[in-house]
Amino acid sequence: MSSKTPLTYKNAGVDIDAQNEALAQARESILQSSTPGVLGNVGAFGGLFDPAKAGCRDAVLVSSADGVGTKLDVAKRAGIYGTVGRDLVQHCINDILVQGARPLFFMDYVGTGRLEPHVVSALIRGCAEACKDNGLALLGGETAEMPGLYRDGDFDLVGFIVGAVERDRILDGSRVEAGQHLIGLRSAGLHTNGYSLARRIFFDELKLDLNDRPEPLGGASVCEALLAPHLSYLELLWPLLEQDQLAAMAHITGGGLLDNLPRVLGQHDAHIACDSWTPGGLFQMLVQGGNMERDEAFRAFNMGIGMVLIVPDEHRAAVCAHLESKGEDVYALGRVEAGKGQVHLH
Amino acid sequence: MSSKTPLTYKNAGVDIDAQNEALAQARESILQSSTPGVLGNVGAFGGLFDPAKAGCRDAVLVSSADGVGTKLDVAKRAGIYGTVGRDLVQHCINDILVQGARPLFFMDYVGTGRLEPHVVSALIRGCAEACKDNGLALLGGETAEMPGLYRDGDFDLVGFIVGAVERDRILDGSRVEAGQHLIGLRSAGLHTNGYSLARRIFFDELKLDLNDRPEPLGGASVCEALLAPHLSYLELLWPLLEQDQLAAMAHITGGGLLDNLPRVLGQHDAHIACDSWTPGGLFQMLVQGGNMERDEAFRAFNMGIGMVLIVPDEHRAAVCAHLESKGEDVYALGRVEAGKGQVHLH
């Protein structure tokens, strides 16, 4: 009825030393992401954050959870673990930014089959560095080694963000009106969406290798194009939010322009001129390689637009001037009109 | 160079209809977990929560991220998906409760290989029902279908909690003093910790089946014993926190009594009399079946103690009276003495 040699947690596949090693390797980056709101209490059960010390009192909290999706598979094939943490953090930042919130703190979760310290620490450091660059704290997280549940070498990376917005500054679509302008901002590529389909097209249909540099990618390798980090629009757009120049925003993630814009349209339609921008070579390869129908492509991918601003006519010139002063391409996608919450591609 | 039949997201393995179906099945439970702090905004990018409407202004936020670990594997083998959500929520609640915080809201993440709506909706409903029972809101979440990253049938479940505590009520160990009492509260079993080792002992060493009812389990099946939900100590302990009768608390999770108590001991040691309680038959089977050394067992498992209260002498009688009035077994584990942050088992 009993095991001959004493069993330990480690020989059941859970190596607490490896966990500690991963955290030690990420520790300096985590500490560098600290902000005035963080109440230092290393080793505590939960992370403590004082919104008042971060300059916000009596604000509404905005929170979002997300993963990186199968962009992780590309990172794993390439052996590049340092960028997907940034993808995750910046995706989460954009998700609350579109409601008018600035980020306060972030928590990460890494689930693995067998914990390799250099992989896990690179994932966490990527999160921490993106937090630092965007002015939020990596407040805590969890690393779980789950033999049997994930295969060796497999992992998932999940993030949670909390931000704050003043009550009268919440952007929820209620300020959207007919006649307002749709302004698109470029994405850096797929961001964190559409990778299951993109992998199938690039690797199975087009039979490309990560190191190939097909002509439409303009010199970039498949790996570089697919792992380009999700852009954060926080620094670019925060001045416009402070000056209250936007009626609404939509972060173009899963579901693309067709499913994300309706989240803020209410009883309006968005009319988009597809010739107002040119999706990059990456998207052209995906559409052609997958022989994709237009609407399917516009749901599966962001098609080169990572963020859409809905701008009242009186602020349009100032908004465009700000964006252009930052070196940003400004795509005049079209207009909002009376309707029923649909997106029309013209 | 191109696919003959048009490719879609669905034939790349991502089924948005299945995702919507899962959410539809969980929707009623999610809505029922709503609290006055939730600003209704279904379909928004992030969840909005107003702490003032939840009765807390100018409080410190306490946040924690966690998973269920390989208890998920037991749930999967048993085909029982309704309880692990509760495990996750109640684990997270305890993690912030020990710092004096009451929970405000929770976010869930489900990662899967192939999204089966009845599985995912059961996972989310389990979270939502536990949120409702504990008075916090399931504010949002993410469901990700990641073909190739998880195998069909595999999934992970991750949670993130935010709570609040008044600045002068934060429990961080600073009130711990020599002479204070260590009071243990029973766990319902392994809670969410030690499952990789427990599965190895039960299934590989003892060759037991989920439906077996070995005598030490007192009539329960292996499945019932292993899936017993993680207890929430919120309702039981909140009155003691409101009356400020506790010096500190430790949630006994990964690392057991030996690694969790030191988080609040500071420059004190905890002296625990191992004869002050009897670990249930489940723990006796694990120790014997794994031929485990005592300290290893006390690090891998909670050994029947899910929470430890550190109680000043002047409040001991009142604390014990409260716990006993709620029908709780009160284990007088021992005392805190001057030391250096260690746990001594006697």
Chai-1 contact restraints between the chains, C-beta under 6 A:
chainA,res_idxA,chainB,res_idxB,connection_type,confidence,min_distance_angstrom,max_distance_angstrom,comment,restraint_id
A,S2,B,Q288,contact,1.0,0.0,6.0,A-B,restraint_1
A,S2,B,G289,contact,1.0,0.0,6.0,A-B,restraint_2
A,S2,B,N291,contact,1.0,0.0,6.0,A-B,restraint_3
A,S3,B,E205,contact,1.0,0.0,6.0,A-B,restraint_4
A,S3,B,G290,contact,1.0,0.0,6.0,A-B,restraint_5
A,S3,B,N291,contact,1.0,0.0,6.0,A-B,restraint_6
A,P6,B,N291,contact,1.0,0.0,6.0,A-B,restraint_7
A,P6,B,M292,contact,1.0,0.0,6.0,A-B,restraint_8
A,P6,B,E293,contact,1.0,0.0,6.0,A-B,restraint_9
A,L7,B,G290,contact,1.0,0.0,6.0,A-B,restraint_10
A,L7,B,M292,contact,1.0,0.0,6.0,A-B,restraint_11
A,T8,B,E296,contact,1.0,0.0,6.0,A-B,restraint_12
A,Y9,B,L197,contact,1.0,0.0,6.0,A-B,restraint_13
A,Y9,B,A300,contact,1.0,0.0,6.0,A-B,restraint_14
A,A12,B,S196,contact,1.0,0.0,6.0,A-B,restraint_15
A,A12,B,L197,contact,1.0,0.0,6.0,A-B,restraint_16
A,A12,B,R200,contact,1.0,0.0,6.0,A-B,restraint_17
A,G13,B,S196,contact,1.0,0.0,6.0,A-B,restraint_18
A,V14,B,S196,contact,1.0,0.0,6.0,A-B,restraint_19
A,N41,B,D172,contact,1.0,0.0,6.0,A-B,restraint_20
A,G43,B,R263,contact,1.0,0.0,6.0,A-B,restraint_21
A,F45,B,D95,contact,1.0,0.0,6.0,A-B,restraint_22
A,F45,B,V98,contact,1.0,0.0,6.0,A-B,restraint_23
A,F45,B,H251,contact,1.0,0.0,6.0,A-B,restraint_24
A,G46,B,V62,contact,1.0,0.0,6.0,A-B,restraint_25
A,G46,B,S63,contact,1.0,0.0,6.0,A-B,restraint_26
A,G46,B,S64,contact,1.0,0.0,6.0,A-B,restraint_27
A,G46,B,D95,contact,1.0,0.0,6.0,A-B,restraint_28
A,G46,B,I96,contact,1.0,0.0,6.0,A-B,restraint_29
A,G46,B,Q99,contact,1.0,0.0,6.0,A-B,restraint_30
A,G47,B,S63,contact,1.0,0.0,6.0,A-B,restraint_31
A,L48,B,V60,contact,1.0,0.0,6.0,A-B,restraint_32
A,L48,B,V62,contact,1.0,0.0,6.0,A-B,restraint_33
A,F49,B,L61,contact,1.0,0.0,6.0,A-B,restraint_34
A,D50,B,V60,contact,1.0,0.0,6.0,A-B,restraint_35
A,D58,B,A52,contact,1.0,0.0,6.0,A-B,restraint_36
A,V60,B,L48,contact,1.0,0.0,6.0,A-B,restraint_37
A,V60,B,D50,contact,1.0,0.0,6.0,A-B,restraint_38
A,L61,B,F49,contact,1.0,0.0,6.0,A-B,restraint_39
A,V62,B,G46,contact,1.0,0.0,6.0,A-B,restraint_40
A,V62,B,L48,contact,1.0,0.0,6.0,A-B,restraint_41
A,S63,B,G46,contact,1.0,0.0,6.0,A-B,restraint_42
A,S63,B,G47,contact,1.0,0.0,6.0,A-B,restraint_43
A,S63,B,M107,contact,1.0,0.0,6.0,A-B,restraint_44
A,S63,B,L139,contact,1.0,0.0,6.0,A-B,restraint_45
A,S64,B,G46,contact,1.0,0.0,6.0,A-B,restraint_46
A,A65,B,M107,contact,1.0,0.0,6.0,A-B,restraint_47
A,A65,B,Y109,contact,1.0,0.0,6.0,A-B,restraint_48
A,A65,B,G141,contact,1.0,0.0,6.0,A-B,restraint_49
A,A65,B,E142,contact,1.0,0.0,6.0,A-B,restraint_50
A,D66,B,E142,contact,1.0,0.0,6.0,A-B,restraint_51
A,G67,B,A144,contact,1.0,0.0,6.0,A-B,restraint_52
A,G69,B,A144,contact,1.0,0.0,6.0,A-B,restraint_53
A,T70,B,M146,contact,1.0,0.0,6.0,A-B,restraint_54
A,T70,B,L149,contact,1.0,0.0,6.0,A-B,restraint_55
A,D73,B,G148,contact,1.0,0.0,6.0,A-B,restraint_56
A,D73,B,L149,contact,1.0,0.0,6.0,A-B,restraint_57
A,D95,B,F45,contact,1.0,0.0,6.0,A-B,restraint_58
A,D95,B,G46,contact,1.0,0.0,6.0,A-B,restraint_59
A,I96,B,G46,contact,1.0,0.0,6.0,A-B,restraint_60
A,V98,B,F45,contact,1.0,0.0,6.0,A-B,restraint_61
A,Q99,B,G46,contact,1.0,0.0,6.0,A-B,restraint_62
A,M107,B,A65,contact,1.0,0.0,6.0,A-B,restraint_63
A,M107,B,F160,contact,1.0,0.0,6.0,A-B,restraint_64
A,Y109,B,A65,contact,1.0,0.0,6.0,A-B,restraint_65
A,Y109,B,V158,contact,1.0,0.0,6.0,A-B,restraint_66
A,G111,B,D156,contact,1.0,0.0,6.0,A-B,restraint_67
A,L139,B,S63,contact,1.0,0.0,6.0,A-B,restraint_68
A,G141,B,A65,contact,1.0,0.0,6.0,A-B,restraint_69
A,E142,B,A65,contact,1.0,0.0,6.0,A-B,restraint_70
A,E142,B,D66,contact,1.0,0.0,6.0,A-B,restraint_71
A,A144,B,G67,contact,1.0,0.0,6.0,A-B,restraint_72
A,A144,B,G69,contact,1.0,0.0,6.0,A-B,restraint_73
A,M146,B,T70,contact,1.0,0.0,6.0,A-B,restraint_74
A,P147,B,S196,contact,1.0,0.0,6.0,A-B,restraint_75
A,G148,B,D73,contact,1.0,0.0,6.0,A-B,restraint_76
A,L149,B,T70,contact,1.0,0.0,6.0,A-B,restraint_77
A,L149,B,D73,contact,1.0,0.0,6.0,A-B,restraint_78
A,D156,B,G111,contact,1.0,0.0,6.0,A-B,restraint_79
A,D156,B,D156,contact,1.0,0.0,6.0,A-B,restraint_80
A,V158,B,Y109,contact,1.0,0.0,6.0,A-B,restraint_81
A,V158,B,V158,contact,1.0,0.0,6.0,A-B,restraint_82
A,F160,B,M107,contact,1.0,0.0,6.0,A-B,restraint_83
A,F160,B,F160,contact,1.0,0.0,6.0,A-B,restraint_84
A,D172,B,N41,contact,1.0,0.0,6.0,A-B,restraint_85
A,S196,B,A12,contact,1.0,0.0,6.0,A-B,restraint_86
A,S196,B,G13,contact,1.0,0.0,6.0,A-B,restraint_87
A,S196,B,V14,contact,1.0,0.0,6.0,A-B,restraint_88
A,S196,B,P147,contact,1.0,0.0,6.0,A-B,restraint_89
A,L197,B,Y9,contact,1.0,0.0,6.0,A-B,restraint_90
A,L197,B,A12,contact,1.0,0.0,6.0,A-B,restraint_91
A,R200,B,A12,contact,1.0,0.0,6.0,A-B,restraint_92
A,E205,B,S3,contact,1.0,0.0,6.0,A-B,restraint_93
A,H251,B,F45,contact,1.0,0.0,6.0,A-B,restraint_94
A,R263,B,G43,contact,1.0,0.0,6.0,A-B,restraint_95
A,Q288,B,S2,contact,1.0,0.0,6.0,A-B,restraint_96
A,G289,B,S2,contact,1.0,0.0,6.0,A-B,restraint_97
A,G290,B,S3,contact,1.0,0.0,6.0,A-B,restraint_98
A,G290,B,L7,contact,1.0,0.0,6.0,A-B,restraint_99
A,N291,B,S2,contact,1.0,0.0,6.0,A-B,restraint_100
A,N291,B,S3,contact,1.0,0.0,6.0,A-B,restraint_101
A,N291,B,P6,contact,1.0,0.0,6.0,A-B,restraint_102
A,M292,B,P6,contact,1.0,0.0,6.0,A-B,restraint_103
A,M292,B,L7,contact,1.0,0.0,6.0,A-B,restraint_104
A,E293,B,P6,contact,1.0,0.0,6.0,A-B,restraint_105
A,E296,B,T8,contact,1.0,0.0,6.0,A-B,restraint_106
A,A300,B,Y9,contact,1.0,0.0,6.0,A-B,restraint_107
